[in-house]
Amino acid sequence: MNSLRRHNLGRLLAPRHIAFVGGRDAEVAIHEAERIGFKGKIWPVNPRRATLAGHHCFASVDDLPEAPDGCFLAVPAAAAIATTARLAALGAGGIVCYTAGFREAGKAGEVLEAELINAAGDLALVGPNCYGVINYLDRAAMWPFAHGGGSPGYGAAIITQSGMLSSDITMSQRSLPLTHMISCGNQSVLSLEDFVDHLIDHPAVRAIGMHIEGLRDVPRFAEAALRAAKMGIPLVALKTGSSQIGASLTVSHTGSLSGVDDLYEALFQRVGVIRVRSPSQLLETLKFLCVSGAPKGNRVAGFTCSGGGATMLADHAETIDLDFPNFGDEARAKLSALLPDIATVSNPLDYTTPIWGDPSRTGPVFSAAINLLNADTAVLVQDYPATGLDSSKGYYLADAGAFIAAAKARGIPAAICATLPENLDDETRTWLVSQGVAPMQGLTETLDAVRAAVLWSERRAQILASPPKPLCKPAPMRAATILDEAEGKDHLRRIGLPIPNGEVVSGADTAAAAERIGYPVALKMMGPRLAHKSEAGAVALGIANAAALADALSSMCAAVHRHDPLAVTDRFLVECMAPRPLAELLVNLRRDEQFGLILTLGAGGVLVELLNDTATLLLPTSEADVLQALNRLKISRLIKGYRGGGSADLPSLARFLTQLSTVFEAQQQTLKEIEINPLFVTQTGVWVVDALIQAMGRT
């Protein structure tokens, strides 16, 4: 986004005047602008009407008093293109193109969209095929449907790639403070990355929520996300839609294990984006971040007036590694003196009904517990009575006030949480927001939001300490050839990887080769149709002598013939056996046209599909990130020494994998993919036992 378009986006989002071009949809949009309280000038444009929504109509945009800052465009596609060209020539700020019938409509629509892009010039164009934009701060809307939502002067900006979801969010009964709502549509000119990059500079935006179906420019998104992290603006993503990586990777095991969704997960982890799995979790996480703020640590003090509530808090917290620390003996004694005899001192704490609703009793309990636990966050569970049955509401509010005072005195984020989402009325939610305490709806949603905020704080600190390098942009992809294992190992040996000693010979020469290498040996048939040799019966291991080798050779030829007669060759790799490993790893390095260069680690050998235990990183990466990825694998327990077994040097393994990634980066002009499976991890080092390489530029 160039500087002029950035300036125009600012004009569009906070316009002094808006042109509404069209008929019925434009009329509705005018009513919505007026309903939200837009104080600027409204200029309807329609050559067939004298007035629209009570305003004088202009016959053409050329007749407008001046170039509008914003324009809501709801006319057929051809007219939309012509109007866009005229607005660009006039020097307008931007357009919300509600018009559909572009790229989403097929090839003819793609042609029209290309014309629209050309017509837009430096305009800030949102859409086409979008609902539009709402600015809750400046009370400006270019939106063709009734909408809800509001702002206390700060909040979350929401950017969605689904128009209906954006509308649904405005109607939610969650009291999420909002600053902006943007429906992206086709993103022909402005994409989600542009909006993120623009909105993080707005002083009222405390967090940005995103619904993502797909990203157009991953490196640009990564750049904007890292800038947001450095500025302390959390990004929260609801990513929908996942699919397996295409057929270009199906020759490797990783093609069946790591899909596009794993790459988004790796991207979000790299740049500090919080990922959520549902719309309600998106809103609750944003609400906690905007109203309460992100905690500095993982220690939570929990309070309920119910033993069941305390148990539910503790149970879910354990599943997500949220820490409700225990009280020490001295702290337990101090707190016991403040509680009724029937109360049990624990965290989460059931402070019991004898002191419920009495802030002179509950206030000291809240304060003491928060301070004694050295808590980073405080959560109070309260399910408020329904309207008409709320004679006891004052007691709830009294405890809420005491809790808020205790959290504020400590200076930590706090939330009041209803076990059931609907058990927190609008009046109470509004009051809590005014107090800077998040009114959270749903017990699991609350704890998940707190944990996500904690992890964001931790990742942000890592980013500030060691910012990730820009993502690799791979060279243009060319046709690739699969090297057989022997050729692939020769390549890896030349770049310094530890490869077992071996020879490629004919079947008649296998015995002589084995004598030179020394028993025990491995025998593998090489051939272009044997990318997965184990499945074809083309591998025999631990061959102890010449007689066993002859039997293995005969059995192998028969097994491969049964599997695929055309796969049988007279080319064999005879190789010395690598030392028995502590664990077998899969290591995959590959290129992706959208995400760049990728490293996937996982449980290797026969455990690949059985465990589906993988971690994916985008390149370039660091030893620290590789080490974290290794630690996330289930198989890392074997590497560290399981049940008294030997252990490997995990930092050294991370260093080796990082160096291998650097080599792959340097050779991306000629290599499309390297898969090592398995990589034997021993107490003294590693061995490349099998490898599959796709090389480019070969015939």
N, C-alpha and C positions, 0 to 999 in steps of 0.2 A: 504494500500500500504506500503510494508516494505521498509526499507532504501535502499536496493540494487535496487529494482524496481524503486524507486524514482530517484536514481542516473541514472539508465538506461533510464528513461523518459527524463531526461535532455540531455543525449547523443543523443536520437532519435530526439528531437526537434531542436537541434543545432549540427548536425553531421559534423564530419570531412570527413567522407566517407560514401557513400550510395551504397548498392548492389541492383540492379534492376533485379529481378528474373522473367522471363517470356518471352513472345513474343511481340505481337503488343502493348498491353497495357503498358508493361514495356518500350517499345520504345517511346511511347507518353510521359510517365512520365519522361524519360530522357530528352526529348526536353523541357519539362516544367521546369525541374530543371535548365537546361542551360539557358533558356529564363529569368528566374527570377534572374540569375546571380550567381548560386552556384559555389563557387571557390574550393570546396573540390574534393575528388577523386570519380569518377563514375566507378562502377564495374558491368557491365552487366553479368548475369549468364543465360546461355542457352546452353544445350549440343548439340543442332542441328544447331547452328549458329556460324560462325566464328567471326562476328561482329554484333553489335546492335547499331543503331544510331551513327555509326562512331567510336564506341569504341570496343576494343578487348573483346571477350566473354570468360568467364570462364565456364568450363563444369559443375562445381559443387561449392557450397559454400565452400566446403572443400579446394578448390584450391585458394581461395582468399588470398591476401598477408597478411591480418590480419583480426581479427574479426571486422566486420563493425559496426559503431555506429548506422546506420540506414539501413533498408531493405524495399524495396517496393516489395510486394509479389503478383504476379498475375498469379497463376498456379491453376490447378484443386484442389479440396478440399483435396484429399488423399495426393497429392504431397505437398500441403501447410503444412499439418501436419508433414510430414517427414522432410521438409526443416526447419520448425520451431524447431523441436527437434535438428537438426544438428547445427543451429545457437545458440541455448541455450547452447549446449555443447561447442561451440567455444568461448563463452563469448561475443556474440554480444550485442549491446545496446537495440535495439528494432525493431519492425516490424510494418509496415502498411500492414495489410492483406486485400487487395482489393478483394480477392477471396470470392465468394458467395457460397451458397449451404449448409449453416450450419443451425443454429436454425430456421432461417426464412423459411426453406424449409420443416419443419415438423419433425416427430419423428426420421427419419433416420438422418436428419441433426443435431438434438439434440445430438445424439450419437457422431457424428463427432466433434461437437463443444466441447464436454467434452474431447475428445482425444486431440483437439487443446490446450485447457487450460492446460491439463497435460503436453503436449509437451513444452509449453512456459516456464515453470519454473519461473524464476525471470525476464524474458524478459519483456520489456514494449511493450505490443502488443495492437495496435489500431485496432478495428474491431472485427471479420471479417465483410465482406459485408459493407465496408465503402469507401469513396472517398480518405481519407488520411489526410495529414497535410501539412500546408504551414507556414513557418516562414519568415515573411516579413522583420524582423530585420536582420537576418543572411543570408537572401537570400537562403533559402533551401526549396525545395518542393519535396514531394513524393505524386504526384497528377496526375491522369490519363487523365485529360482534360485541355483544354485551360482555363486559369483563369486570372482575373484581380486583382485590389486592389494594395495598396501601403502604405508606411509608412514614415512619417517625422522623425522617430526615437522614436516614442511613439504611443500609440493608444489603441484600444480595441482588446482583444482576443475574438474570436468567437468560441463557442463550439455548434455543432448542432447534433441532432439525426436524421436529414434528409440530405442525401447526396446532393440531388438536391437543397435544400434550401441553403446549404453552397456554392454550385457553383453559384447560383443566386446572393448571397450576394457579391461574389467577382466581379461580373459583374455590380453591381449597379453603377449608376452615381450620387453618393451622397457625394463623397469625405470624407468618413469616414476613418480616420487614423486607420490602422490595424497593429497588432503585430503578431497575429497567427490566423490561421483558422484550426479547428480540426473537422473532421467528425467522429462521434463516432461509427457508425455502430451498431453491436450487443452487444458491450461492454462486451465481454466475459471475458476479463482480466482487462482492464482499463475502468472505468466508468466515467461519467460526473463529479462525485464528485472528482475523482482523478485529473482530469485536472484542475478543479477549485482550488483545494488545492495546486497544483503545480504552477499554473500561477500567483496566487496572490503574490507570492514571487518575481516575475520578476520586476525589477525596471522600465521598460518601459511600463508595463501594467497599464493603468489608469482606466480601467473598463473592465468588462467581460460580453459579451452577450451570452445568452443561448437559444437555441430552445429545449424545453423539451416536450417529449411525455410521459415520465414516469421516475421516479427515482427508482434506485435499492435499495439504502440504505438511507432512509430519515434521520435517526439520523446523519449519516456521512455528508450528504449534509448540514444539519443544523449546524454542527460543523464548516465546511469549510466556510459557509456563514457568521457565526458570526465572524470568524477570519478575513474574508475580510472586514466586517464592521469596526472592530476595527482598521484595517490597512488603512482605508479610500479608499478602492477599491469598487466602486458600482457594484453590480450584477444586470443585467437586463434580465428578463426572458420572452420569448414568449412561453407560455404554450398552447399546442394544445391538443385536445381530452378531452372530459369530459363524464362521465357516472354516473349513480346513484349508490349509495352503494348497494351491492348485497342483495340477498334475506334474509340473516341472520338478516337484520335490518327491514324488511318490517312489522314486528309486531308493530313497534313503529311509531309514527307520523314522527319522524325525518328521518326515512328511505325514506319518500317521499319528504322531504324538503331539505336535505343536502346531496349532492353528493360528489364524489371524488374531483371534481373541488373546492368545498368549503374547503376541507382539504388542497389542494395546496395553496389556497388563505390565509388560516390561517398560513400555514408554511411560506409563503413569508412575511406576515406581521410580524410574530414573529422574523424573522432573518434579516429583512431589505432588502429583495429583491424587486426591482422595477418590477412590472408586466406590460407588454404591451400587446396589443390585435392584432397587425398586424406587418408584417415584416418592413413596412416603419416606423412605430413608434419605433420599435426596433432600427433601424439604426439612426433615428433622435435623439432619447434619448441618445444613446451611443455617438453620435457626439457632442452633447451639453456638456455631462459630460467630454469627453476626451479633447475637444478643449477649452471650456470655464471654465469648473469646476462647482461644485455644489454651489448654492447660500447659504448664511448663514440665509436668511430670505425670507419672502413671498412678499416683496414690490417690484413692478416692475414699471419701467419708460418706457413708450412706445412712439414711434415716428413714424409718417407717414407724407407723403406729400399729403395726401388724406383724406378727411372726411370719405369716405366709409371705408378705411382701419382702421381708428381709431375706428369706430363703430364695425367693425368685431372683432378687438382685444378685445374691452370692452365686447361684447356680449358673446364670448366664455369664456373669463376669468371668467365671473360671474358664468357660469355653472360648473366650476371646482374649484371654491373658490380661484382663483389667485387674489391677491390684487393689483389693480391699484389705489393707494390712491389719494385723491383729494388734490389740492393745497389750503393752507390757504389764507386768504385775503392779508397778507403781501407778501407771495410768489407770489401770483397772480399779484400783482402790480409790483414786480421786473421783472417777466417774461414778462408782457405786454410791458414793456419798450424796450424789446429786439425783439419783434415780430412785423410784419406788422399790420396795423390797422384792416385788414380783418380777422386776426387770432383770434380764441377763445381759451382762456387758459383752458386747460383740460388735463387729463391724462387718456388714451393715447392722445398725442398732435399732431394735424395736424399743422405743422409749415408753411404750405402754400407755393405756388409756387414763390411769389416775392423774397424770399431769397434762393430758392432751388439752389443747386450747388455752393453756395458762402460760403466757409468754414469760412470766416471772420464774416459772419452773423449767420450761423447755428451752428458753434462751440460754441459760447457763450450760445446759446439757449440750446444745449445739456448739457453743463456743469451745467448751472444754474438749469435746471429742475432736473437732476440727484441728485444734491446736496440738492436742496430745498425739494425734496421728501424723502431724506435719503434712496435712492433706494438700494435694494440688488441685482437687476438684471436690465439690460437695453436691450431693443429690438427695432431695427429699421427695418421697413418694406420697402423693396426695390425690385421691380420686374424689372430686368435688360432687356434692349432691345435685340432682337434676332440678331444673327450674320448677318451682311449685312445691318442692320437697326440701327446700334449702334453708330451713329455720336454723340449722346448725352451721351454716356457712361461716359465720363470724369466728367460730372456733378454728376452722381450717385457716382462715386468713390470719388469725392471731399467731398460729404456729408458723405460717409462711413468713410473716413479718419478722419474727424472732430468728428464723433460719436465715433470711436475707441479711439481717444485721450482722449475724455471726460470720457469714461468708464475706461480706464487705469489709468487716474489721480485719479479717485475715488477708484480704486482697486476692481472692481466688475466684475462678469461674464457678458459677453455681447454676443448678437447674432444679425446677420443681416438675416432677414427672407423674403423669397419670398412668396407672397400670393399663387401662383401656383408653384408647385415643379419644373417644367421645366424652370422657369424664372430666373434661376441663373446659368450662364454659368460656364464651367470648369475652365477657367482662373481666374475668380473672386473668385470661391470657393477656389482654390489653394492659392490665395493671402490672403484671409481671414484666412485660416488655419495658414498661416505663421505669421499672426498678432495675433494669439491666440483668434480669434473671430469665433464662430461657424457659418458656412454658412448654415442656416436652410432652408429646402425646404418644404413648406406647412405651412399655418398660424396656423391651429389647431394643427398640429404635433408639431410646435414650442412651443406653450403655454402648451400643454400636457407634453412636455419634461421638460420645466421649472418647472411646478408644481410637476412632479415626482421627479425631483432633489431636490426641496425644501423639500418634504416629506421624501426623503431619508436622508437628513441632519438632520431633526427632529428625525427620528427613530434612526439614528446612535447615536445621543446625548443621547437618552434614553437607548440604549444598553450599551454605555460606562458608564453611570451612574448606571445602574442596569442590568447587563448581565443576560439574560434568563438562567435558569438551563437547563442541558441536557434533551432531550426529554425522556419520560418514555418508557422503553422497556417492554411491557407486558409479563406476564408469559404465557406459552403455553396454547392455547385455548382448552377447553374441551366442551363436550356436555352440553347444557344449557336447563334449564326448566323455563317456564314462571310462575311466582307467580301471583295469583289473587290479586286484589286490597287489600283485607284484610290482606293477608300474607305479601304483599309488605309493607303496612303501619306498620305492626308489626315490620318488620325489620328496617324501617326508624325511628320508635319511639324508638327502642333500641339504635340507634346511636345518639339520641338527637334531632331529627327534630320535629317541632310543628305539631302534627296530631290532628284533631278534635276527640272528644270523641265518641266512637262508639262500637257496639256489633255485632257479627255474630250470627244469629239465623235462625231457620226455619221460613217458612211463618206463621205458626200458632202462633209463639212467637214474631212476629214483634210488635204487639200492646203493649205487656208488656215491651219490650225493649225500645220502644219510650217513655213510661211513665217514665221509670227509667232515660232516657237521658234528657228528656224534649223537648217539641215541641218549635219551628218548627224543623223538621228532614229531612234528605235525606234518600232515600231508593234506594239500588242498588243490583241487582242480581249478585251473584258470580258464576263463572264457567269457565272451561278451554277453552271454545269456545267464551268467552266474553271479549277478550282483548280490544275491542272498544265498550264499553257498550252503549254509546249514539246512535251509528248507529243501534244498535239492539233494542232500546227502553227500555234498562235495567236500566235507571236512572230516578228517580223522585225527584224533589227538592222542598224545602219550604213547606213541608206537615205540615199543621197547627193543625190537630186534628185526633182523632181515625177514624172518618168517612172518612176523606180524605185519610188516610193511607190505609183503606180497599179498597177504590176505586183505589188507585194507585197500590196496590198489584195485584188486579184483572186485571187492564189494562196492567200492565207490563208483567204478565205471558202470556197474549194473544199476545202482541206485539212481545215478544221474540219468541213465537211459530211461528208466521207468518214469522219472519226473518229467523229462523233456528230451527226447532223442536228439534234437538239434543242438542241445547244450553240451553234448559230450565232446571233449577235446583230448588231445595228447600233450597237454601242457600243464605241468604240475609245479607247485611251489613246495619244496621240502625245507622245513624250518625247524630250528632248535626250539624246544619248549621254553616259554618264558617262566620265570619263578612264580610259584603259587601266590596269588594276590590276596590282599585283605579285602578288596572290593573291586568290582568291574564297573567302569564308568562309560557312558556314551558321551562323546564330545562332538558337537556338530557346529561347523562354521559355514554360513551360507549368505547369499546375497538376496535382497528383496527390493524390487523396484520402488516400493513406497517407503519402507522402513530403513533401507540401507543395508548395513552389514550386521549379522546376528550371530550370537553365540548361545547355543542351547546345551545345557549339562543335564545328565540324568543317570539313573540306574541303567547299567549296560548289560551286555551278554544276554542270557536267557530271561533276565528280569525286565527287559525293555517294555514289552507290551503288558507283561504281568503286573508290574507296579505302576506304570505310567507316572513315574516319579521324575519330574523335570523342572528346571528353572531356566528362564530365558533372559538374556541381557542384550541390549543394543550396543553397538560399537561406535566409537572407542569406549573401553571400559577401564576400570582400575582394579588393582589387586584387592582393595577393600571391598568393592562390589562383587567381585568373583568369590571372595571368601564368604561374604554374606549369602550368595547364591548357593555355594556348596553346603553351608550350614542349614539351608532350608530343605535340602534333600533328605529323605528318610534314610537313604543309604549312607549318609554321613556318619551315622552311628557306628557302622562297620569300620570306616576310615579312622575314626577317633579311638577305636579299641573297644569292641563290644564284648561284654561279659568276660573281661580279663584277657581278651585277645590282644595281639600286637596292634600298634597304632602307627599311622603315617603322619608326616609333618604337613598338616593342612595348609599353613601359610606358604610352604614351598610349593605345594600342589597348585595353589592359587596363583603363585608367581609364574609357574610353568604355563598355566592356561592363559594368563594375561599375555605372556610373551608370544605364545602361539597365535593369539588373536591379533597381535601387532604384525606378525609375519603375514597373516591372511590379509590384513589391510594393505600391506605393501604389495601383495601379489594379486590384488583384486582384478587387475587387468587381464590376468590369464586364468584365474580360478573362479569357478562359480560356487563350488561346495567342497568342503572336506568333512567327512564323517569318520571318526575313529570309534569303532565299537567291536570289541571292548578295548578300553585303555586300562591295562592292569595297574592298580595302585598297590605298591608294596611298601614295606617299612623303609626301604632304602631309595625308592624312586618310582618311576613309571615305565611301562613298556607298551608300545603300540602293537597290539596283537592282530588287529584287522582294521583295514581302512578302505574307504570308498571316496574317490575323488572325481569330481566333474571339472574338466579343464576346457577352457574356451579357446577357439582359434585352431583347433585340430580338425583334421579330416579323417 
